[in-house]
């Protein structure tokens, strides 16, 4: 009977370890899930994020002017994607509010 409890405890411990390894791997390998509350975070944005991370690593290893320019360029694409989405949303809201004003 005592061995049965030990086996259950060991199995539970291994399940916890396996879960921690999977969670750690997802976070450290940079696997991105699409953010449901951030609709602008799509596959293209994920690609920009990967590119910016690589540019930052290169810049840290070799802070030459070309790597600085590469990082700035990657960061600009990263920001522009979000700005374009927000601009589109603002235009949608403005057009919707104009339609509502005309209907009243």
Buried (B, 14 or more C-beta within 10 A) or exposed (E): EEEEEEEEEEEEEEEEEEEEEEEEEEEEEEEBEEEEEEEBBEEEBBEBBEBBEEBBEBBEEEEEEEBBEBBEEBBEBBEEBBEEBEEEEEEEEEEEEEEEEEEE
